[in-house]
Amino acid sequence: MPFPHRRPSLAAAAALALILVGCSAEPAPAPDGSAAEAGAFPVTIEHAFGETTIDEEPERVVTWGWASTDATIALGVTPVAIPFESYGGDEEGVLPWIREALEERGEDIPTVLTNTGADVPFEEIAAADPDVILAHYSGLTEEQYATLSEIAPVVAYPDQPWSTPWRDIISITGEALGREDEAEEVLAGIDESLAEASAAHPEFDGVTLATAWDTAGTFYVYADEDPRVEFMLDLGFVSAPAVDELDTDESPFYFTLSYERVSELESDILVVYGSTPEEAQALLDAPYAQSLPAIEQGAIAQLVGTEFIASVSPPTALSLSWGLDEVVEQLAAAVAARG
């Protein structure tokens, strides 16, 4: 059940009042874009904190969290403010596929909100004068949601923070912007790209895989439900039985293994993540991993680099096509190494 809506704390409400008073200057004009579908508004969207009604087509969109920026741009709308992306983003906090998409349209980069970690930059969001705030893949708390709702209607995540399926992010964005047909077209285009990649590599069919990241002294294995695994399964791979057998259910999306048990993670190929080449290679060189069949055969797909990892963690309306070719190339090399 959704959490009950509650008013912001007195301190938050007082701070917000000062924010709104200080933002009376004329905001920058909203970017032009194609119109929403006829009859799309008003629309009511249910989420973890209740429901949000958007009365008319939003012209000024602020995005918060992951992937809503990508979906908004993919649907033909340029946000007026976007979050700073510290992982995979450039010095300005802009992800490469977002920059490329806007440059192709001849549009400027929107205001990039200050990187505040888990905190929300309420003043900057209020200054952007949004008609709607899209935060449906984020970690908003109920209090943060309530404070933002005093600025503009907020679309929060449907159930749990940081857990909205990547396809649903696109669909919800389409609903909020009155562009559901366009959202379906975007999803169809992504599915077509995945189908084409799968058809081009019939050798993927039925090959078992496991995906792992050994970082900061912890060995993570990603579960079947994790988005970075889901799209690989769409290419024809199947999850290795060992993944289900070893899963500790500590999270719907991943579990950790002690180094003593890493050798039990048997699969035809192993997908290894690493922020740097050194981090990825450290796993391949580690004594505790040498008995894995995939490592013995060199059947390894290394997905290395913050931009590359961000593009599939989870994939978005823009990032999947940006990183798909390299992912497929790495997977094909791993399968070929099996002989």
C-alpha positions in Angstrom: 0.0 0.0 0.0 1.2 3.6 -0.6 2.5 5.5 2.3 0.1 8.1 3.6 0.8 11.7 2.4 1.9 13.9 5.2 2.7 17.6 5.4 6.3 18.7 5.6 7.8 19.4 9.0 7.5 23.0 10.3 11.2 23.6 9.6 10.9 22.3 6.1 7.7 24.3 5.5 9.3 27.5 6.8 12.4 27.0 4.6 10.2 26.4 1.6 8.3 29.6 2.2 11.6 31.5 2.1 12.6 29.6 -1.1 9.3 30.6 -2.9 9.5 34.2 -1.8 13.1 34.4 -3.1 12.1 33.0 -6.5 9.8 35.7 -7.8 12.1 36.7 -10.7 11.1 35.7 -14.2 12.4 32.2 -15.0 14.1 31.3 -18.2 11.6 30.3 -20.9 10.7 26.6 -21.3 12.0 24.9 -24.4 9.7 24.3 -27.3 8.6 20.8 -28.1 5.8 18.8 -29.7 2.4 18.9 -28.0 1.0 16.2 -25.7 -1.6 13.8 -26.9 -5.2 15.1 -27.0 -7.2 14.3 -23.9 -4.1 13.3 -21.9 -4.9 15.7 -19.0 -5.7 15.7 -16.3 -3.9 12.6 -15.4 -3.5 11.0 -11.9 -0.5 8.8 -11.2 -0.3 6.5 -8.2 2.9 6.0 -6.3 4.5 5.1 -3.0 3.3 8.2 -1.2 -0.2 8.3 -2.6 -1.2 9.9 -5.9 -0.3 12.9 -7.9 -2.6 14.7 -10.4 -1.2 16.7 -13.2 -4.0 19.0 -14.5 -2.4 20.2 -17.8 0.5 19.5 -20.0 3.7 20.4 -18.1 6.0 22.8 -20.0 8.7 23.1 -17.4 9.9 19.7 -16.2 12.5 19.1 -13.4 13.9 15.6 -13.2 15.4 14.0 -10.0 17.1 10.6 -9.5 18.1 8.3 -12.3 16.7 7.8 -15.8 13.8 10.2 -15.8 16.0 12.8 -17.5 16.7 10.3 -20.3 13.1 9.3 -20.7 12.0 12.9 -20.8 14.5 13.8 -23.5 13.7 10.7 -25.5 10.0 11.8 -25.5 10.9 15.1 -27.0 10.9 17.3 -23.9 14.0 19.0 -22.6 13.9 19.4 -18.8 14.6 22.8 -17.3 16.8 21.3 -14.5 18.4 17.9 -14.2 20.4 16.1 -11.4 24.2 16.1 -11.2 25.4 12.7 -12.1 28.6 12.0 -10.3 29.0 8.4 -11.6 29.5 8.4 -15.3 28.9 12.1 -15.8 31.5 14.6 -17.0 32.8 17.6 -15.0 29.5 19.3 -15.3 27.6 16.2 -14.1 26.1 15.5 -17.5 26.0 11.9 -18.8 27.5 11.5 -22.3 24.3 10.2 -24.0 22.3 13.1 -22.6 24.8 15.6 -23.9 24.9 13.9 -27.3 21.1 13.8 -27.5 20.7 17.5 -26.8 23.6 18.5 -29.1 21.9 16.5 -31.9 18.7 18.6 -31.3 20.7 21.8 -31.1 19.6 22.4 -27.5 21.6 23.7 -24.6 22.3 21.7 -21.5 19.6 22.4 -18.8 20.5 23.8 -15.4 22.4 21.0 -13.5 21.3 20.9 -9.9 24.0 20.9 -7.3 25.3 17.5 -6.2 23.9 17.1 -2.7 24.0 13.4 -2.3 20.8 12.1 -0.7 19.7 15.7 0.1 17.4 17.5 -2.3 18.4 21.0 -3.5 14.9 22.5 -2.8 16.0 26.1 -3.5 17.4 25.3 -6.9 14.4 23.2 -7.9 12.0 25.9 -6.8 14.1 28.5 -8.8 13.5 26.3 -11.9 9.8 27.0 -11.5 8.7 23.5 -12.6 5.2 22.4 -13.6 6.1 18.9 -12.6 8.9 17.1 -10.9 9.7 13.6 -12.1 11.4 11.5 -9.5 10.1 8.0 -10.2 13.5 6.3 -9.9 14.9 8.0 -6.9 15.4 7.7 -3.1 13.0 10.4 -2.1 11.9 10.2 1.5 8.3 11.0 2.4 9.3 14.3 3.9 11.3 15.3 0.8 8.3 14.3 -1.3 6.0 16.5 0.8 8.3 19.5 0.6 8.8 19.1 -3.2 5.0 18.9 -3.5 4.7 22.4 -2.2 6.7 23.5 -5.3 5.0 21.4 -8.0 3.3 18.1 -8.5 5.8 15.3 -7.9 5.7 11.8 -9.5 7.5 9.5 -7.0 8.5 5.8 -7.4 5.6 3.3 -7.6 6.7 1.1 -4.7 10.3 1.0 -3.3 13.1 3.6 -3.7 15.6 3.0 -6.5 13.6 0.0 -7.7 11.4 1.1 -10.6 11.9 -1.2 -13.6 13.6 0.6 -16.5 10.8 0.0 -18.9 8.3 1.4 -16.4 10.3 4.6 -16.0 9.7 5.3 -19.7 6.0 4.4 -19.5 5.4 6.6 -16.4 7.3 9.5 -18.0 5.0 9.2 -21.0 1.9 9.2 -18.8 3.1 12.3 -16.9 3.9 14.2 -20.0 0.9 13.2 -22.0 3.0 11.2 -24.4 2.1 7.6 -23.8 2.1 6.7 -27.5 5.6 8.2 -27.9 6.7 6.2 -24.9 5.4 3.0 -26.5 7.4 3.9 -29.6 10.6 4.4 -27.6 10.1 1.1 -25.9 9.4 -0.6 -29.2 12.6 0.8 -30.7 14.6 -0.5 -27.7 13.1 -3.9 -28.0 13.8 -3.9 -31.7 17.5 -3.1 -31.1 17.7 -6.0 -28.5 16.0 -8.4 -30.9 18.4 -7.4 -33.7 21.4 -7.9 -31.5 20.0 -11.3 -30.4 19.3 -12.4 -34.0 22.8 -11.4 -35.0 24.3 -13.6 -32.3 22.4 -16.9 -32.2 25.4 -18.3 -30.3 24.1 -16.5 -27.2 21.0 -18.7 -27.0 21.0 -20.8 -23.9 24.5 -19.8 -22.7 24.5 -19.4 -18.9 25.9 -16.3 -17.3 26.7 -14.8 -14.0 27.4 -11.1 -13.4 29.7 -9.9 -10.6 31.5 -6.9 -9.2 34.4 -7.3 -6.7 34.9 -3.9 -5.2 36.1 -2.5 -1.8 36.4 -5.9 -0.3 32.9 -7.1 -1.2 32.0 -9.6 -3.9 28.6 -8.7 -5.4 26.5 -11.0 -7.6 23.6 -9.5 -9.5 20.3 -11.4 -9.4 18.0 -12.1 -12.4 15.8 -9.2 -11.5 18.5 -6.7 -11.7 18.1 -4.5 -14.8 21.7 -5.0 -15.9 21.0 -8.7 -16.0 17.5 -8.5 -17.5 18.6 -7.0 -20.8 21.3 -9.6 -21.2 18.7 -12.3 -20.8 16.7 -10.5 -23.5 19.7 -11.2 -25.8 19.2 -15.0 -25.4 21.4 -15.8 -22.4 20.0 -17.6 -19.3 20.9 -17.1 -15.7 23.3 -19.7 -14.4 21.6 -22.1 -11.9 24.3 -21.2 -9.4 23.0 -17.6 -9.2 19.7 -18.8 -7.8 21.3 -21.5 -5.6 23.6 -19.1 -3.9 21.2 -16.1 -3.7 20.9 -15.0 0.0 17.8 -12.9 -0.7 19.5 -9.9 1.0 18.2 -7.7 -1.9 15.9 -8.3 -4.9 18.7 -7.2 -7.1 22.0 -8.6 -5.8 23.6 -10.6 -3.1 27.1 -10.9 -1.6 29.4 -13.9 -1.5 32.3 -14.6 0.9 35.5 -15.1 -1.0 35.6 -18.7 0.2 32.4 -19.4 -1.8 33.2 -17.5 -5.0 34.4 -20.8 -6.6 30.8 -22.0 -6.4 29.6 -19.4 -8.9 29.7 -21.6 -11.9 28.6 -20.3 -15.3 29.4 -20.6 -19.0 30.5 -17.0 -19.1 31.2 -14.4 -16.4 30.4 -10.8 -16.8 32.8 -8.7 -14.7 32.2 -5.0 -13.8 34.9 -2.6 -12.8 35.1 1.1 -12.5 38.7 0.8 -13.7 40.6 -1.8 -15.7 42.6 -2.5 -12.6 39.5 -3.2 -10.5 38.1 -5.6 -13.1 41.5 -7.4 -13.6 41.9 -7.8 -9.8 39.0 -10.3 -9.8 40.4 -12.3 -12.7 43.8 -12.5 -10.9 42.4 -13.3 -7.5 43.4 -16.8 -6.1 39.8 -17.4 -4.9 38.4 -17.1 -8.5 40.9 -19.3 -10.4 38.8 -22.4 -10.1 35.8 -20.8 -11.9 35.2 -22.5 -15.2 34.6 -19.2 -17.0 37.9 -17.8 -15.8 39.8 -21.0 -16.6 38.5 -20.7 -20.2 38.8 -17.0 -20.5 35.1 -16.7 -21.1 35.0 -13.3 -19.5 33.1 -10.1 -20.6 34.7 -7.1 -18.9 32.4 -4.1 -18.6 34.8 -1.4 -17.5 34.6 2.3 -16.9 32.1 4.5 -15.1 30.3 5.8 -18.3 30.0 2.3 -19.6 28.7 0.8 -16.3 26.3 3.7 -15.8 24.8 3.1 -19.3 23.5 -0.3 -18.2 23.0 0.2 -14.5 20.1 0.2 -15.1 19.7 1.0 -18.8 17.7 4.0 -19.8 15.7 5.4 -22.7 19.0 6.9 -24.1 21.8 4.9 -22.6 21.1 1.4 -23.7 21.6 2.2 -27.4 24.7 4.2 -26.4 26.4 1.2 -24.8 24.7 -1.8 -26.4 27.3 -2.4 -29.2 30.2 -2.6 -26.8 28.2 -4.9 -24.4 27.4 -7.2 -27.3 31.0 -7.2 -28.4 32.3 -8.2 -25.0 29.6 -10.9 -24.6 30.4 -12.3 -28.1 34.1 -12.5 -27.2 33.3 -14.3 -24.0 31.1 -16.9 -25.7 33.7 -17.4 -28.4 36.4 -18.1 -25.8 34.5 -21.2 -24.7 35.6 -22.9 -27.9 
